[in-house]
Amino acid sequence: MVEIRIHGRGGQGVVTASDLLAMAAFKEGHYAQAFPSFGSERTGAPVVSYCRVSDEPIRSREPVLDPDIVIVQDPTLLPVMDVFSGLKPGGVVLINSGKDPSELGELPDATVLTVPASEIARAHVGRPLPNAALLGALAAVTGQWKLESVEEAIKHKWHGRVGNGNAAAAAEAYERVKVREHA
């Protein structure tokens, strides 16, 4: 089982990101579960969402305390909360930032990758919503999901220009990560 925890702020599509990831995994024949953890949140308040993907039925309904993957949609959360809490050894961290990981402060012993997802989204969708771009980058860095499955999930959620724009953002982030891996 792969467990993912996504951190961000209300209004950034944190919950939608976990839903899209679960949908992409389901399209590939896996069992998937996605759910948020928030109270009476408002736009800008910290939000956490979870996703589990497995080849067997998923019985657990608890929050993901020991994730294999952590996605940080808003890097301003790094100094104010322990977003890396419980990250498994050898885990993957994906951060929405144009900075080099070494510029972001103390990071866990993990594969840490930064992607300027908000800028990519702004170029393709007209708004700085990083979720779709980060899912494209995640597909590239982990190989757990195919880019095509992520794009299908995105286009299922949003139709027309919005779906196409978000799918293009995911594809651009995917390609940026692939180019960086081969450099």
N, C-alpha and C positions, 0 to 999 in steps of 0.2 A: 504494500500500500504506500502511496505517495501522499504526504500531507502538506498542504500549503496554507500559509497564513498571509493575508494581505492587509497592510496598514495604510491608512490614508486619512483624509478628512471628508466630512459630509459634503456631498456635491461633486466629488471627484470620480464617482462610479466604482467605488470599492466593492459594493455588494454586486453590482453588475459584472465586475471582473470575475468574481468567483463563480457566478452563474454561467458566464460564457466559457470559462475554463472547464466546468463540469459538462456543459453541453458539447464542447469539442471532444472531451474524453469519451462521452457517451456515443458520439458519432463514430468513434474508432472501436466501439465494442466493449468498452470498459464500464464498470459500475462507477458511479460518481455521486457525490453529495456536496452541496454548497449551502452555506447558511451564514448569516451575519451575527454580530454581537454588538448591540448598541442599545442604549436606553432612549431617553427622550432627546435625541441628538438634534442639532440644528446645523445648518450649513457652516462648515469650517471646524466643527468639533471632531476630535479623533474618532475614527470608526475602524473596526476590525472585522474582517470577513474570512471565512474558512472554506477550504475545498479539500475533499479526499477523493482519490482515484485508486481503484483496485481492480484486479481481475476476478475478484470474488465479491459476493454481497458484503456491503458495509453495514455493520451492526452498531458501531459506535455513534453516539449523538453528542458527545462532549466537545467542548472547544478544542482546537488543536494547540496543545501545550508544548509539544516537541516536534516542530515542523521539520520537514526535509528541505523546504523552500520557503523563503520569506521574500515578499514583494513589498517595497516601500514606495507608495505612490506620491508621498510628500516628504522630501528630505528634511523639512523643518521639524519633523517628529523625532529625528535622530538624537538631538540633545535633551529632549524633554521626556522620553519614555524608552524603555528597554525593548525595542522592537525585535531584538535578536534573542530574547529570552527563550531558552530551551532548544535553540537550533541544533539539530543533530550534527555530530562530527561529519565532515565532508559535505555539509549542506551547501545550498546555493542561495545567494542573496542578490536580488535585482533591485536597483535603486533608480528612481526617476531623477536623473541629474545629468548635466552636461560636464560636470567636474570629474576629474580622475578620482577613483576611490580613495587614494592616499590623502586627498584634500578634505575628506568628510569626517575626520576624527577617528576615534577608535572603532575598529571593525572586528568582527569575529574571524576566527580561523576557518575560513570557508571560501568557496568560489564567489567572489564579489564582483559584480558587473554593474556599471552605470550606463544608462541610456537616456538621452534627452527626450523623453517620451512626450512631455508637454509641448515642446517645440515642434516635434514631429506631428502631433495631433493638431496643433494650431495651423500648420501648413496644409494639412489634408482635410480637416473638418471645420476650421475656422474658430475653434475653441480649444483651450489648453487642457483637455480631458485625457489623462495619460493611460487609461486602462487598456484600450485596444492595442496601443503600441507596445505596452509592457508585455502583453500576452504573446505578441509576435516575437519579441525578444526572448521570452521564456521558452518558446518552442525552439528557437535557435540554440540557446545555451544548454538546454537539457536533452533535447531530442525525444522527450517524453510524448510530445504531441506534434502532429504535422501542421505546418502552416496552413494547409488547405482546410483542415478541420477547424482551426481557429477562425479563418475567414468565413467558412460556412456558418459557424455559430454567430458571428458578428452580423452577417447578412440576414440570418434568420431573425435576429433581435431587431435590427433596424433595416428598413427597406430603402431603396432609391439612393439618393445622394448621400445621406447620412451613413447608410450601411457601406456603400462603396468607399466613402472617405475614410471610415474607420478601418475597413479592410486594407486600404492602401497604407494607412499608418502602421498597421500590424506588419505588413509586408516590408515597408521601409525599415522598421526596427529590426526585423528578422535579418534582412540583408546587411545592415550595419554590424550586427553581432557576428554574422558569418564572415564578413570581410575582416573584422578585428581578430577572429580566431585564426585566420589563415595568414595574418600579418606577422 
